Amino acid sequence: MLAHCSVSMGTAMGINVIKRVFIGRIVGSLMKRGVLGEKPFGKNAPTDKSYIFAGNEELAFEVEKAKLQRLVHEFFAGGASKCTIHPHPFFGTFTPGEWAIFQWKHLDHHLRQFGV
């Protein structure tokens, strides 16, 4: 989960540029308002393979934790200038404020998932 969240944070910062998926080009912008709204993320949403770590990788918890903490700090400290101009792979173009909301909701979703 930590590595998954780091890749997502890196996407918001332009560190990872992930190609838009076809279905996202069709319905992503229509779903964007819902995902950025008041409700928490739902369970079992589809995930792009770029964000999946199936356990085949050798990931060290403390290393991944430190990496995610660093990225969250850089994203927060950098403000709008840290947000990418590249579109989200599914939802399309985000403003810096929308990137911030999306990342907060995404991290919140996974922290709740693991009872943190």
Phi and psi restraints in degrees (range 20) as a CNS / XPLOR table:
assign (resid 1 and name C) (resid 2 and name N)
       (resid 2 and name CA) (resid 2 and name C) 1.0 -64.1 20.0 2
assign (resid 2 and name N) (resid 2 and name CA)
       (resid 2 and name C) (resid 3 and name N) 1.0 -44.1 20.0 2
assign (resid 2 and name C) (resid 3 and name N)
       (resid 3 and name CA) (resid 3 and name C) 1.0 -64.6 20.0 2
assign (resid 3 and name N) (resid 3 and name CA)
       (resid 3 and name C) (resid 4 and name N) 1.0 -41.3 20.0 2
assign (resid 3 and name C) (resid 4 and name N)
       (resid 4 and name CA) (resid 4 and name C) 1.0 -58.2 20.0 2
assign (resid 4 and name N) (resid 4 and name CA)
       (resid 4 and name C) (resid 5 and name N) 1.0 -47.1 20.0 2
assign (resid 4 and name C) (resid 5 and name N)
       (resid 5 and name CA) (resid 5 and name C) 1.0 -68.2 20.0 2
assign (resid 5 and name N) (resid 5 and name CA)
       (resid 5 and name C) (resid 6 and name N) 1.0 -33.1 20.0 2
assign (resid 5 and name C) (resid 6 and name N)
       (resid 6 and name CA) (resid 6 and name C) 1.0 -65.4 20.0 2
assign (resid 6 and name N) (resid 6 and name CA)
       (resid 6 and name C) (resid 7 and name N) 1.0 -41.0 20.0 2
assign (resid 6 and name C) (resid 7 and name N)
       (resid 7 and name CA) (resid 7 and name C) 1.0 -64.3 20.0 2
assign (resid 7 and name N) (resid 7 and name CA)
       (resid 7 and name C) (resid 8 and name N) 1.0 -41.4 20.0 2
assign (resid 7 and name C) (resid 8 and name N)
       (resid 8 and name CA) (resid 8 and name C) 1.0 -62.9 20.0 2
assign (resid 8 and name N) (resid 8 and name CA)
       (resid 8 and name C) (resid 9 and name N) 1.0 -45.2 20.0 2
assign (resid 8 and name C) (resid 9 and name N)
       (resid 9 and name CA) (resid 9 and name C) 1.0 -62.9 20.0 2
assign (resid 9 and name N) (resid 9 and name CA)
       (resid 9 and name C) (resid 10 and name N) 1.0 -40.0 20.0 2
assign (resid 9 and name C) (resid 10 and name N)
       (resid 10 and name CA) (resid 10 and name C) 1.0 -63.4 20.0 2
assign (resid 10 and name N) (resid 10 and name CA)
       (resid 10 and name C) (resid 11 and name N) 1.0 -33.0 20.0 2
assign (resid 10 and name C) (resid 11 and name N)
       (resid 11 and name CA) (resid 11 and name C) 1.0 -65.3 20.0 2
assign (resid 11 and name N) (resid 11 and name CA)
       (resid 11 and name C) (resid 12 and name N) 1.0 -43.5 20.0 2
assign (resid 11 and name C) (resid 12 and name N)
       (resid 12 and name CA) (resid 12 and name C) 1.0 -63.1 20.0 2
assign (resid 12 and name N) (resid 12 and name CA)
       (resid 12 and name C) (resid 13 and name N) 1.0 -28.0 20.0 2
assign (resid 12 and name C) (resid 13 and name N)
       (resid 13 and name CA) (resid 13 and name C) 1.0 -94.9 20.0 2
assign (resid 13 and name N) (resid 13 and name CA)
       (resid 13 and name C) (resid 14 and name N) 1.0 -3.7 20.0 2
assign (resid 13 and name C) (resid 14 and name N)
       (resid 14 and name CA) (resid 14 and name C) 1.0 84.0 20.0 2
assign (resid 14 and name N) (resid 14 and name CA)
       (resid 14 and name C) (resid 15 and name N) 1.0 8.3 20.0 2
assign (resid 14 and name C) (resid 15 and name N)
       (resid 15 and name CA) (resid 15 and name C) 1.0 -72.1 20.0 2
assign (resid 15 and name N) (resid 15 and name CA)
       (resid 15 and name C) (resid 16 and name N) 1.0 -40.1 20.0 2
assign (resid 15 and name C) (resid 16 and name N)
       (resid 16 and name CA) (resid 16 and name C) 1.0 -113.4 20.0 2
assign (resid 16 and name N) (resid 16 and name CA)
       (resid 16 and name C) (resid 17 and name N) 1.0 126.0 20.0 2
assign (resid 16 and name C) (resid 17 and name N)
       (resid 17 and name CA) (resid 17 and name C) 1.0 -111.5 20.0 2
assign (resid 17 and name N) (resid 17 and name CA)
       (resid 17 and name C) (resid 18 and name N) 1.0 111.8 20.0 2
assign (resid 17 and name C) (resid 18 and name N)
       (resid 18 and name CA) (resid 18 and name C) 1.0 -107.9 20.0 2
assign (resid 18 and name N) (resid 18 and name CA)
       (resid 18 and name C) (resid 19 and name N) 1.0 130.3 20.0 2
assign (resid 18 and name C) (resid 19 and name N)
       (resid 19 and name CA) (resid 19 and name C) 1.0 -59.5 20.0 2
assign (resid 19 and name N) (resid 19 and name CA)
       (resid 19 and name C) (resid 20 and name N) 1.0 140.4 20.0 2
assign (resid 19 and name C) (resid 20 and name N)
       (resid 20 and name CA) (resid 20 and name C) 1.0 -64.4 20.0 2
assign (resid 20 and name N) (resid 20 and name CA)
       (resid 20 and name C) (resid 21 and name N) 1.0 139.2 20.0 2
assign (resid 20 and name C) (resid 21 and name N)
       (resid 21 and name CA) (resid 21 and name C) 1.0 -87.2 20.0 2
assign (resid 21 and name N) (resid 21 and name CA)
       (resid 21 and name C) (resid 22 and name N) 1.0 148.7 20.0 2
assign (resid 21 and name C) (resid 22 and name N)
       (resid 22 and name CA) (resid 22 and name C) 1.0 -56.4 20.0 2
assign (resid 22 and name N) (resid 22 and name CA)
       (resid 22 and name C) (resid 23 and name N) 1.0 -48.9 20.0 2
assign (resid 22 and name C) (resid 23 and name N)
       (resid 23 and name CA) (resid 23 and name C) 1.0 -63.8 20.0 2
assign (resid 23 and name N) (resid 23 and name CA)
       (resid 23 and name C) (resid 24 and name N) 1.0 -32.8 20.0 2
assign (resid 23 and name C) (resid 24 and name N)
       (resid 24 and name CA) (resid 24 and name C) 1.0 -64.1 20.0 2
assign (resid 24 and name N) (resid 24 and name CA)
       (resid 24 and name C) (resid 25 and name N) 1.0 -35.6 20.0 2
assign (resid 24 and name C) (resid 25 and name N)
       (resid 25 and name CA) (resid 25 and name C) 1.0 -64.3 20.0 2
assign (resid 25 and name N) (resid 25 and name CA)
       (resid 25 and name C) (resid 26 and name N) 1.0 -28.4 20.0 2
assign (resid 25 and name C) (resid 26 and name N)
       (resid 26 and name CA) (resid 26 and name C) 1.0 -85.4 20.0 2
assign (resid 26 and name N) (resid 26 and name CA)
       (resid 26 and name C) (resid 27 and name N) 1.0 -49.0 20.0 2
assign (resid 26 and name C) (resid 27 and name N)
       (resid 27 and name CA) (resid 27 and name C) 1.0 -116.9 20.0 2
assign (resid 27 and name N) (resid 27 and name CA)
       (resid 27 and name C) (resid 28 and name N) 1.0 -7.9 20.0 2
assign (resid 27 and name C) (resid 28 and name N)
       (resid 28 and name CA) (resid 28 and name C) 1.0 -56.3 20.0 2
assign (resid 28 and name N) (resid 28 and name CA)
       (resid 28 and name C) (resid 29 and name N) 1.0 -47.5 20.0 2
assign (resid 28 and name C) (resid 29 and name N)
       (resid 29 and name CA) (resid 29 and name C) 1.0 -66.7 20.0 2
assign (resid 29 and name N) (resid 29 and name CA)
       (resid 29 and name C) (resid 30 and name N) 1.0 -28.6 20.0 2
assign (resid 29 and name C) (resid 30 and name N)
       (resid 30 and name CA) (resid 30 and name C) 1.0 -71.3 20.0 2
assign (resid 30 and name N) (resid 30 and name CA)
       (resid 30 and name C) (resid 31 and name N) 1.0 -30.1 20.0 2
assign (resid 30 and name C) (resid 31 and name N)
       (resid 31 and name CA) (resid 31 and name C) 1.0 -91.7 20.0 2
assign (resid 31 and name N) (resid 31 and name CA)
       (resid 31 and name C) (resid 32 and name N) 1.0 -12.3 20.0 2
assign (resid 31 and name C) (resid 32 and name N)
       (resid 32 and name CA) (resid 32 and name C) 1.0 -58.5 20.0 2
assign (resid 32 and name N) (resid 32 and name CA)
       (resid 32 and name C) (resid 33 and name N) 1.0 -44.9 20.0 2
assign (resid 32 and name C) (resid 33 and name N)
       (resid 33 and name CA) (resid 33 and name C) 1.0 -59.3 20.0 2
assign (resid 33 and name N) (resid 33 and name CA)
       (resid 33 and name C) (resid 34 and name N) 1.0 -41.3 20.0 2
assign (resid 33 and name C) (resid 34 and name N)
       (resid 34 and name CA) (resid 34 and name C) 1.0 -64.0 20.0 2
assign (resid 34 and name N) (resid 34 and name CA)
       (resid 34 and name C) (resid 35 and name N) 1.0 -42.1 20.0 2
assign (resid 34 and name C) (resid 35 and name N)
       (resid 35 and name CA) (resid 35 and name C) 1.0 -71.8 20.0 2
assign (resid 35 and name N) (resid 35 and name CA)
       (resid 35 and name C) (resid 36 and name N) 1.0 -26.3 20.0 2
assign (resid 35 and name C) (resid 36 and name N)
       (resid 36 and name CA) (resid 36 and name C) 1.0 -91.9 20.0 2
assign (resid 36 and name N) (resid 36 and name CA)
       (resid 36 and name C) (resid 37 and name N) 1.0 -2.7 20.0 2
assign (resid 36 and name C) (resid 37 and name N)
       (resid 37 and name CA) (resid 37 and name C) 1.0 -75.3 20.0 2
assign (resid 37 and name N) (resid 37 and name CA)
       (resid 37 and name C) (resid 38 and name N) 1.0 -167.3 20.0 2
assign (resid 37 and name C) (resid 38 and name N)
       (resid 38 and name CA) (resid 38 and name C) 1.0 -67.7 20.0 2
assign (resid 38 and name N) (resid 38 and name CA)
       (resid 38 and name C) (resid 39 and name N) 1.0 -33.9 20.0 2
assign (resid 38 and name C) (resid 39 and name N)
       (resid 39 and name CA) (resid 39 and name C) 1.0 -70.8 20.0 2
assign (resid 39 and name N) (resid 39 and name CA)
       (resid 39 and name C) (resid 40 and name N) 1.0 143.5 20.0 2
assign (resid 39 and name C) (resid 40 and name N)
       (resid 40 and name CA) (resid 40 and name C) 1.0 -65.4 20.0 2
assign (resid 40 and name N) (resid 40 and name CA)
       (resid 40 and name C) (resid 41 and name N) 1.0 161.8 20.0 2
assign (resid 40 and name C) (resid 41 and name N)
       (resid 41 and name CA) (resid 41 and name C) 1.0 -60.1 20.0 2
assign (resid 41 and name N) (resid 41 and name CA)
       (resid 41 and name C) (resid 42 and name N) 1.0 142.6 20.0 2
assign (resid 41 and name C) (resid 42 and name N)
       (resid 42 and name CA) (resid 42 and name C) 1.0 -78.5 20.0 2
assign (resid 42 and name N) (resid 42 and name CA)
       (resid 42 and name C) (resid 43 and name N) 1.0 171.8 20.0 2
assign (resid 42 and name C) (resid 43 and name N)
       (resid 43 and name CA) (resid 43 and name C) 1.0 -88.6 20.0 2
assign (resid 43 and name N) (resid 43 and name CA)
       (resid 43 and name C) (resid 44 and name N) 1.0 154.7 20.0 2
assign (resid 43 and name C) (resid 44 and name N)
       (resid 44 and name CA) (resid 44 and name C) 1.0 62.0 20.0 2
assign (resid 44 and name N) (resid 44 and name CA)
       (resid 44 and name C) (resid 45 and name N) 1.0 33.5 20.0 2
assign (resid 44 and name C) (resid 45 and name N)
       (resid 45 and name CA) (resid 45 and name C) 1.0 -72.2 20.0 2
assign (resid 45 and name N) (resid 45 and name CA)
       (resid 45 and name C) (resid 46 and name N) 1.0 146.8 20.0 2
assign (resid 45 and name C) (resid 46 and name N)
       (resid 46 and name CA) (resid 46 and name C) 1.0 -61.4 20.0 2
assign (resid 46 and name N) (resid 46 and name CA)
       (resid 46 and name C) (resid 47 and name N) 1.0 146.7 20.0 2
assign (resid 46 and name C) (resid 47 and name N)
       (resid 47 and name CA) (resid 47 and name C) 1.0 -128.9 20.0 2
assign (resid 47 and name N) (resid 47 and name CA)
       (resid 47 and name C) (resid 48 and name N) 1.0 131.5 20.0 2
assign (resid 47 and name C) (resid 48 and name N)
       (resid 48 and name CA) (resid 48 and name C) 1.0 -60.8 20.0 2
assign (resid 48 and name N) (resid 48 and name CA)
       (resid 48 and name C) (resid 49 and name N) 1.0 142.6 20.0 2
assign (resid 48 and name C) (resid 49 and name N)
       (resid 49 and name CA) (resid 49 and name C) 1.0 -59.3 20.0 2
assign (resid 49 and name N) (resid 49 and name CA)
       (resid 49 and name C) (resid 50 and name N) 1.0 -22.9 20.0 2
assign (resid 49 and name C) (resid 50 and name N)
       (resid 50 and name CA) (resid 50 and name C) 1.0 -65.0 20.0 2
assign (resid 50 and name N) (resid 50 and name CA)
       (resid 50 and name C) (resid 51 and name N) 1.0 -19.4 20.0 2
assign (resid 50 and name C) (resid 51 and name N)
       (resid 51 and name CA) (resid 51 and name C) 1.0 -105.8 20.0 2
assign (resid 51 and name N) (resid 51 and name CA)
       (resid 51 and name C) (resid 52 and name N) 1.0 7.2 20.0 2
assign (resid 51 and name C) (resid 52 and name N)
       (resid 52 and name CA) (resid 52 and name C) 1.0 -104.6 20.0 2
assign (resid 52 and name N) (resid 52 and name CA)
       (resid 52 and name C) (resid 53 and name N) 1.0 129.9 20.0 2
assign (resid 52 and name C) (resid 53 and name N)
       (resid 53 and name CA) (resid 53 and name C) 1.0 -120.6 20.0 2
assign (resid 53 and name N) (resid 53 and name CA)
       (resid 53 and name C) (resid 54 and name N) 1.0 102.6 20.0 2
assign (resid 53 and name C) (resid 54 and name N)
       (resid 54 and name CA) (resid 54 and name C) 1.0 -83.8 20.0 2
assign (resid 54 and name N) (resid 54 and name CA)
       (resid 54 and name C) (resid 55 and name N) 1.0 7.0 20.0 2
assign (resid 54 and name C) (resid 55 and name N)
       (resid 55 and name CA) (resid 55 and name C) 1.0 97.1 20.0 2
assign (resid 55 and name N) (resid 55 and name CA)
       (resid 55 and name C) (resid 56 and name N) 1.0 -4.7 20.0 2
assign (resid 55 and name C) (resid 56 and name N)
       (resid 56 and name CA) (resid 56 and name C) 1.0 -77.9 20.0 2
assign (resid 56 and name N) (resid 56 and name CA)
       (resid 56 and name C) (resid 57 and name N) 1.0 -22.1 20.0 2
assign (resid 56 and name C) (resid 57 and name N)
       (resid 57 and name CA) (resid 57 and name C) 1.0 -84.8 20.0 2
assign (resid 57 and name N) (resid 57 and name CA)
       (resid 57 and name C) (resid 58 and name N) 1.0 148.7 20.0 2
assign (resid 57 and name C) (resid 58 and name N)
       (resid 58 and name CA) (resid 58 and name C) 1.0 -91.1 20.0 2
assign (resid 58 and name N) (resid 58 and name CA)
       (resid 58 and name C) (resid 59 and name N) 1.0 99.5 20.0 2
assign (resid 58 and name C) (resid 59 and name N)
       (resid 59 and name CA) (resid 59 and name C) 1.0 -113.6 20.0 2
assign (resid 59 and name N) (resid 59 and name CA)
       (resid 59 and name C) (resid 60 and name N) 1.0 130.1 20.0 2
assign (resid 59 and name C) (resid 60 and name N)
       (resid 60 and name CA) (resid 60 and name C) 1.0 -95.4 20.0 2
assign (resid 60 and name N) (resid 60 and name CA)
       (resid 60 and name C) (resid 61 and name N) 1.0 125.3 20.0 2
assign (resid 60 and name C) (resid 61 and name N)
       (resid 61 and name CA) (resid 61 and name C) 1.0 -52.6 20.0 2
assign (resid 61 and name N) (resid 61 and name CA)
       (resid 61 and name C) (resid 62 and name N) 1.0 -52.5 20.0 2
assign (resid 61 and name C) (resid 62 and name N)
       (resid 62 and name CA) (resid 62 and name C) 1.0 -64.6 20.0 2
assign (resid 62 and name N) (resid 62 and name CA)
       (resid 62 and name C) (resid 63 and name N) 1.0 -35.9 20.0 2
assign (resid 62 and name C) (resid 63 and name N)
       (resid 63 and name CA) (resid 63 and name C) 1.0 -66.4 20.0 2
assign (resid 63 and name N) (resid 63 and name CA)
       (resid 63 and name C) (resid 64 and name N) 1.0 -46.6 20.0 2
assign (resid 63 and name C) (resid 64 and name N)
       (resid 64 and name CA) (resid 64 and name C) 1.0 -67.0 20.0 2
assign (resid 64 and name N) (resid 64 and name CA)
       (resid 64 and name C) (resid 65 and name N) 1.0 -37.2 20.0 2
assign (resid 64 and name C) (resid 65 and name N)
       (resid 65 and name CA) (resid 65 and name C) 1.0 -61.9 20.0 2
assign (resid 65 and name N) (resid 65 and name CA)
       (resid 65 and name C) (resid 66 and name N) 1.0 -47.1 20.0 2
assign (resid 65 and name C) (resid 66 and name N)
       (resid 66 and name CA) (resid 66 and name C) 1.0 -63.2 20.0 2
assign (resid 66 and name N) (resid 66 and name CA)
       (resid 66 and name C) (resid 67 and name N) 1.0 -39.2 20.0 2
assign (resid 66 and name C) (resid 67 and name N)
       (resid 67 and name CA) (resid 67 and name C) 1.0 -63.5 20.0 2
assign (resid 67 and name N) (resid 67 and name CA)
       (resid 67 and name C) (resid 68 and name N) 1.0 -46.1 20.0 2
assign (resid 67 and name C) (resid 68 and name N)
       (resid 68 and name CA) (resid 68 and name C) 1.0 -65.3 20.0 2
assign (resid 68 and name N) (resid 68 and name CA)
       (resid 68 and name C) (resid 69 and name N) 1.0 -41.6 20.0 2
assign (resid 68 and name C) (resid 69 and name N)
       (resid 69 and name CA) (resid 69 and name C) 1.0 -59.6 20.0 2
assign (resid 69 and name N) (resid 69 and name CA)
       (resid 69 and name C) (resid 70 and name N) 1.0 -43.0 20.0 2
assign (resid 69 and name C) (resid 70 and name N)
       (resid 70 and name CA) (resid 70 and name C) 1.0 -62.3 20.0 2
assign (resid 70 and name N) (resid 70 and name CA)
       (resid 70 and name C) (resid 71 and name N) 1.0 -45.1 20.0 2
assign (resid 70 and name C) (resid 71 and name N)
       (resid 71 and name CA) (resid 71 and name C) 1.0 -65.1 20.0 2
assign (resid 71 and name N) (resid 71 and name CA)
       (resid 71 and name C) (resid 72 and name N) 1.0 -41.1 20.0 2
assign (resid 71 and name C) (resid 72 and name N)
       (resid 72 and name CA) (resid 72 and name C) 1.0 -62.4 20.0 2
assign (resid 72 and name N) (resid 72 and name CA)
       (resid 72 and name C) (resid 73 and name N) 1.0 -44.5 20.0 2
assign (resid 72 and name C) (resid 73 and name N)
       (resid 73 and name CA) (resid 73 and name C) 1.0 -62.0 20.0 2
assign (resid 73 and name N) (resid 73 and name CA)
       (resid 73 and name C) (resid 74 and name N) 1.0 -46.3 20.0 2
assign (resid 73 and name C) (resid 74 and name N)
       (resid 74 and name CA) (resid 74 and name C) 1.0 -61.5 20.0 2
assign (resid 74 and name N) (resid 74 and name CA)
       (resid 74 and name C) (resid 75 and name N) 1.0 -42.9 20.0 2
assign (resid 74 and name C) (resid 75 and name N)
       (resid 75 and name CA) (resid 75 and name C) 1.0 -62.3 20.0 2
assign (resid 75 and name N) (resid 75 and name CA)
       (resid 75 and name C) (resid 76 and name N) 1.0 -47.0 20.0 2
assign (resid 75 and name C) (resid 76 and name N)
       (resid 76 and name CA) (resid 76 and name C) 1.0 -66.1 20.0 2
assign (resid 76 and name N) (resid 76 and name CA)
       (resid 76 and name C) (resid 77 and name N) 1.0 -49.0 20.0 2
assign (resid 76 and name C) (resid 77 and name N)
       (resid 77 and name CA) (resid 77 and name C) 1.0 -65.6 20.0 2
assign (resid 77 and name N) (resid 77 and name CA)
       (resid 77 and name C) (resid 78 and name N) 1.0 -32.7 20.0 2
assign (resid 77 and name C) (resid 78 and name N)
       (resid 78 and name CA) (resid 78 and name C) 1.0 -80.1 20.0 2
assign (resid 78 and name N) (resid 78 and name CA)
       (resid 78 and name C) (resid 79 and name N) 1.0 -15.7 20.0 2
assign (resid 78 and name C) (resid 79 and name N)
       (resid 79 and name CA) (resid 79 and name C) 1.0 57.9 20.0 2
assign (resid 79 and name N) (resid 79 and name CA)
       (resid 79 and name C) (resid 80 and name N) 1.0 -148.3 20.0 2
assign (resid 79 and name C) (resid 80 and name N)
       (resid 80 and name CA) (resid 80 and name C) 1.0 -58.4 20.0 2
assign (resid 80 and name N) (resid 80 and name CA)
       (resid 80 and name C) (resid 81 and name N) 1.0 -30.3 20.0 2
assign (resid 80 and name C) (resid 81 and name N)
       (resid 81 and name CA) (resid 81 and name C) 1.0 -68.0 20.0 2
assign (resid 81 and name N) (resid 81 and name CA)
       (resid 81 and name C) (resid 82 and name N) 1.0 -17.5 20.0 2
assign (resid 81 and name C) (resid 82 and name N)
       (resid 82 and name CA) (resid 82 and name C) 1.0 -88.1 20.0 2
assign (resid 82 and name N) (resid 82 and name CA)
       (resid 82 and name C) (resid 83 and name N) 1.0 -6.8 20.0 2
assign (resid 82 and name C) (resid 83 and name N)
       (resid 83 and name CA) (resid 83 and name C) 1.0 -85.7 20.0 2
assign (resid 83 and name N) (resid 83 and name CA)
       (resid 83 and name C) (resid 84 and name N) 1.0 140.2 20.0 2
assign (resid 83 and name C) (resid 84 and name N)
       (resid 84 and name CA) (resid 84 and name C) 1.0 -72.1 20.0 2
assign (resid 84 and name N) (resid 84 and name CA)
       (resid 84 and name C) (resid 85 and name N) 1.0 157.6 20.0 2
assign (resid 84 and name C) (resid 85 and name N)
       (resid 85 and name CA) (resid 85 and name C) 1.0 -95.4 20.0 2
assign (resid 85 and name N) (resid 85 and name CA)
       (resid 85 and name C) (resid 86 and name N) 1.0 -6.9 20.0 2
assign (resid 85 and name C) (resid 86 and name N)
       (resid 86 and name CA) (resid 86 and name C) 1.0 -75.3 20.0 2
assign (resid 86 and name N) (resid 86 and name CA)
       (resid 86 and name C) (resid 87 and name N) 1.0 147.6 20.0 2
assign (resid 86 and name C) (resid 87 and name N)
       (resid 87 and name CA) (resid 87 and name C) 1.0 -73.8 20.0 2
assign (resid 87 and name N) (resid 87 and name CA)
       (resid 87 and name C) (resid 88 and name N) 1.0 156.6 20.0 2
assign (resid 87 and name C) (resid 88 and name N)
       (resid 88 and name CA) (resid 88 and name C) 1.0 -65.7 20.0 2
assign (resid 88 and name N) (resid 88 and name CA)
       (resid 88 and name C) (resid 89 and name N) 1.0 143.3 20.0 2
assign (resid 88 and name C) (resid 89 and name N)
       (resid 89 and name CA) (resid 89 and name C) 1.0 -60.5 20.0 2
assign (resid 89 and name N) (resid 89 and name CA)
       (resid 89 and name C) (resid 90 and name N) 1.0 -24.7 20.0 2
assign (resid 89 and name C) (resid 90 and name N)
       (resid 90 and name CA) (resid 90 and name C) 1.0 -112.3 20.0 2
assign (resid 90 and name N) (resid 90 and name CA)
       (resid 90 and name C) (resid 91 and name N) 1.0 -48.6 20.0 2
assign (resid 90 and name C) (resid 91 and name N)
       (resid 91 and name CA) (resid 91 and name C) 1.0 -85.5 20.0 2
assign (resid 91 and name N) (resid 91 and name CA)
       (resid 91 and name C) (resid 92 and name N) 1.0 -13.5 20.0 2
assign (resid 91 and name C) (resid 92 and name N)
       (resid 92 and name CA) (resid 92 and name C) 1.0 89.6 20.0 2
assign (resid 92 and name N) (resid 92 and name CA)
       (resid 92 and name C) (resid 93 and name N) 1.0 -149.8 20.0 2
assign (resid 92 and name C) (resid 93 and name N)
       (resid 93 and name CA) (resid 93 and name C) 1.0 -67.4 20.0 2
assign (resid 93 and name N) (resid 93 and name CA)
       (resid 93 and name C) (resid 94 and name N) 1.0 132.3 20.0 2
assign (resid 93 and name C) (resid 94 and name N)
       (resid 94 and name CA) (resid 94 and name C) 1.0 -121.2 20.0 2
assign (resid 94 and name N) (resid 94 and name CA)
       (resid 94 and name C) (resid 95 and name N) 1.0 143.2 20.0 2
assign (resid 94 and name C) (resid 95 and name N)
       (resid 95 and name CA) (resid 95 and name C) 1.0 -76.7 20.0 2
assign (resid 95 and name N) (resid 95 and name CA)
       (resid 95 and name C) (resid 96 and name N) 1.0 166.4 20.0 2
assign (resid 95 and name C) (resid 96 and name N)
       (resid 96 and name CA) (resid 96 and name C) 1.0 -56.1 20.0 2
assign (resid 96 and name N) (resid 96 and name CA)
       (resid 96 and name C) (resid 97 and name N) 1.0 -39.4 20.0 2
assign (resid 96 and name C) (resid 97 and name N)
       (resid 97 and name CA) (resid 97 and name C) 1.0 -63.7 20.0 2
assign (resid 97 and name N) (resid 97 and name CA)
       (resid 97 and name C) (resid 98 and name N) 1.0 -37.9 20.0 2
assign (resid 97 and name C) (resid 98 and name N)
       (resid 98 and name CA) (resid 98 and name C) 1.0 -69.4 20.0 2
assign (resid 98 and name N) (resid 98 and name CA)
       (resid 98 and name C) (resid 99 and name N) 1.0 -37.8 20.0 2
assign (resid 98 and name C) (resid 99 and name N)
       (resid 99 and name CA) (resid 99 and name C) 1.0 -60.4 20.0 2
assign (resid 99 and name N) (resid 99 and name CA)
       (resid 99 and name C) (resid 100 and name N) 1.0 -43.0 20.0 2
assign (resid 99 and name C) (resid 100 and name N)
       (resid 100 and name CA) (resid 100 and name C) 1.0 -63.0 20.0 2
assign (resid 100 and name N) (resid 100 and name CA)
       (resid 100 and name C) (resid 101 and name N) 1.0 -46.3 20.0 2
assign (resid 100 and name C) (resid 101 and name N)
       (resid 101 and name CA) (resid 101 and name C) 1.0 -61.4 20.0 2
assign (resid 101 and name N) (resid 101 and name CA)
       (resid 101 and name C) (resid 102 and name N) 1.0 -46.0 20.0 2
assign (resid 101 and name C) (resid 102 and name N)
       (resid 102 and name CA) (resid 102 and name C) 1.0 -61.1 20.0 2
assign (resid 102 and name N) (resid 102 and name CA)
       (resid 102 and name C) (resid 103 and name N) 1.0 -45.4 20.0 2
assign (resid 102 and name C) (resid 103 and name N)
       (resid 103 and name CA) (resid 103 and name C) 1.0 -66.2 20.0 2
assign (resid 103 and name N) (resid 103 and name CA)
       (resid 103 and name C) (resid 104 and name N) 1.0 -40.2 20.0 2
assign (resid 103 and name C) (resid 104 and name N)
       (resid 104 and name CA) (resid 104 and name C) 1.0 -61.3 20.0 2
assign (resid 104 and name N) (resid 104 and name CA)
       (resid 104 and name C) (resid 105 and name N) 1.0 -47.5 20.0 2
assign (resid 104 and name C) (resid 105 and name N)
       (resid 105 and name CA) (resid 105 and name C) 1.0 -64.9 20.0 2
assign (resid 105 and name N) (resid 105 and name CA)
       (resid 105 and name C) (resid 106 and name N) 1.0 -37.4 20.0 2
assign (resid 105 and name C) (resid 106 and name N)
       (resid 106 and name CA) (resid 106 and name C) 1.0 -66.1 20.0 2
assign (resid 106 and name N) (resid 106 and name CA)
       (resid 106 and name C) (resid 107 and name N) 1.0 -48.1 20.0 2
assign (resid 106 and name C) (resid 107 and name N)
       (resid 107 and name CA) (resid 107 and name C) 1.0 -63.0 20.0 2
assign (resid 107 and name N) (resid 107 and name CA)
       (resid 107 and name C) (resid 108 and name N) 1.0 -43.6 20.0 2
assign (resid 107 and name C) (resid 108 and name N)
       (resid 108 and name CA) (resid 108 and name C) 1.0 -58.2 20.0 2
assign (resid 108 and name N) (resid 108 and name CA)
       (resid 108 and name C) (resid 109 and name N) 1.0 -43.3 20.0 2
assign (resid 108 and name C) (resid 109 and name N)
       (resid 109 and name CA) (resid 109 and name C) 1.0 -56.7 20.0 2
assign (resid 109 and name N) (resid 109 and name CA)
       (resid 109 and name C) (resid 110 and name N) 1.0 -48.4 20.0 2
assign (resid 109 and name C) (resid 110 and name N)
       (resid 110 and name CA) (resid 110 and name C) 1.0 -76.8 20.0 2
assign (resid 110 and name N) (resid 110 and name CA)
       (resid 110 and name C) (resid 111 and name N) 1.0 -33.4 20.0 2
assign (resid 110 and name C) (resid 111 and name N)
       (resid 111 and name CA) (resid 111 and name C) 1.0 -65.3 20.0 2
assign (resid 111 and name N) (resid 111 and name CA)
       (resid 111 and name C) (resid 112 and name N) 1.0 -41.0 20.0 2
assign (resid 111 and name C) (resid 112 and name N)
       (resid 112 and name CA) (resid 112 and name C) 1.0 -65.4 20.0 2
assign (resid 112 and name N) (resid 112 and name CA)
       (resid 112 and name C) (resid 113 and name N) 1.0 -38.6 20.0 2
assign (resid 112 and name C) (resid 113 and name N)
       (resid 113 and name CA) (resid 113 and name C) 1.0 -55.4 20.0 2
assign (resid 113 and name N) (resid 113 and name CA)
       (resid 113 and name C) (resid 114 and name N) 1.0 -36.4 20.0 2
assign (resid 113 and name C) (resid 114 and name N)
       (resid 114 and name CA) (resid 114 and name C) 1.0 -103.9 20.0 2
assign (resid 114 and name N) (resid 114 and name CA)
       (resid 114 and name C) (resid 115 and name N) 1.0 13.5 20.0 2
assign (resid 114 and name C) (resid 115 and name N)
       (resid 115 and name CA) (resid 115 and name C) 1.0 70.0 20.0 2
assign (resid 115 and name N) (resid 115 and name CA)
       (resid 115 and name C) (resid 116 and name N) 1.0 28.8 20.0 2
